[in-house]
């Protein structure tokens, strides 16, 4: 049986990242998942995709990446890797949840100070 490959889609600084990795699991660090063993297309290809090259460079020295749970959009187990890419989140149906501070009961009452 072939080793599993996972497609992980997440938000990072108003951009949607789509990467492929061999290992994805819940981190010991609360609220994060870990991604290891990133998979990119073969370098021997004649045509080079600039978006994928940008991701290769960004993750070149990364052995493990920690992604906050609230930034995750989707994780799929796939048969083989596709093209990793970055796209703008504007104009899509993707909205990042603001996790800056929890709401207090006072915030729900509608009263002002």
Wavefront OBJ file of the C-alpha trace (Angstrom):
o trace
v 0.000 0.000 0.000
v 1.288 3.439 -0.938
v 1.972 6.042 1.737
v -0.867 8.504 2.329
v -0.594 12.067 1.071
v -2.692 14.853 2.522
v -3.867 18.063 0.894
v -4.054 20.783 3.553
v -5.815 24.064 2.826
v -5.462 26.908 5.319
v -5.528 30.697 5.645
v -2.334 32.680 6.197
v -2.261 36.485 6.051
v -5.346 36.846 3.822
v -4.122 34.161 1.439
v -5.310 30.595 0.981
v -2.452 28.072 1.023
v -2.889 24.631 -0.533
v -0.001 22.306 0.336
v 0.636 18.569 0.224
v 2.307 16.588 2.991
v 2.933 13.001 4.061
v 2.203 13.562 7.766
v -0.592 15.632 9.342
v -1.614 15.244 12.971
v -2.857 17.074 16.042
v -0.044 18.834 17.839
v 0.837 18.568 21.510
v 0.635 22.361 21.388
v -3.045 23.041 22.108
v -5.030 24.399 19.145
v -2.543 23.501 16.396
v -2.022 20.772 13.839
v 1.435 19.714 12.664
v 2.368 19.218 9.033
v 5.563 17.320 8.153
v 7.247 16.021 5.014
v 5.946 18.526 2.489
v 5.512 17.124 -1.018
v 6.101 19.225 -4.123
v 6.218 18.376 -7.830
v 9.345 16.906 -9.393
v 12.118 19.413 -10.115
v 12.939 17.568 -13.341
v 9.793 18.899 -15.034
v 10.373 21.130 -18.032
v 7.629 23.587 -17.037
v 8.080 25.397 -13.721
v 5.003 26.738 -11.915
v 5.998 30.063 -10.235
v 3.359 29.683 -7.489
v 4.622 26.228 -6.559
v 8.242 27.444 -6.673
v 7.308 30.230 -4.262
v 5.879 27.657 -1.833
v 8.926 25.392 -2.254
v 11.166 28.307 -1.330
v 8.984 29.337 1.605
v 8.983 25.812 3.082
v 12.492 24.767 1.946
v 14.090 24.859 5.397
v 10.919 23.845 7.276
v 10.857 20.351 8.741
v 7.547 20.823 10.590
v 4.896 23.517 10.397
v 2.311 24.330 13.083
v -1.018 25.579 11.736
v -3.636 27.063 14.096
v -6.898 25.089 14.076
v -8.949 28.225 13.318
v -6.902 28.810 10.131
v -7.735 25.382 8.679
v -10.200 25.184 5.838
v -9.904 21.529 4.865
v -7.692 18.428 5.041
v -8.097 15.690 2.406
v -6.316 12.364 2.046
v -5.458 12.078 -1.665
v -3.917 9.403 -3.880
v -1.135 11.632 -5.233
v 0.087 15.180 -4.824
v -1.206 17.987 -6.951
v 0.166 21.444 -7.559
v 0.728 23.425 -4.371
v -0.546 26.982 -4.646
v -1.314 30.249 -2.912
v -4.365 32.305 -3.822
v -5.902 35.485 -2.461
v -8.760 35.017 0.011
v -10.584 38.140 -1.251
v -13.589 37.411 -3.399
v -14.045 33.884 -2.060
v -16.488 32.410 0.412
v -13.659 31.930 2.906
v -13.794 34.061 6.048
v -11.290 33.827 8.843
v -12.796 33.641 12.320
v -11.557 36.414 14.587
v -10.120 34.681 17.650
v -8.508 37.773 19.186
v -10.542 37.706 22.406
v -13.541 35.793 23.723
v -16.820 37.630 24.069
v -17.988 38.378 27.589
v -21.657 38.256 28.633
v -21.612 42.073 28.644
v -20.778 42.052 24.884
v -24.023 40.191 24.140
v -26.375 42.455 26.095
v -26.219 45.350 23.663
v -25.668 47.779 26.556
v -22.972 50.397 26.267
v -20.937 51.901 29.080
l 1 2 3 4 5 6 7 8 9 10 11 12 13 14 15 16 17 18 19 20 21 22 23 24 25 26 27 28 29 30 31 32 33 34 35 36 37 38 39 40 41 42 43 44 45 46 47 48 49 50 51 52 53 54 55 56 57 58 59 60 61 62 63 64 65 66 67 68 69 70 71 72 73 74 75 76 77 78 79 80 81 82 83 84 85 86 87 88 89 90 91 92 93 94 95 96 97 98 99 100 101 102 103 104 105 106 107 108 109 110 111 112 113
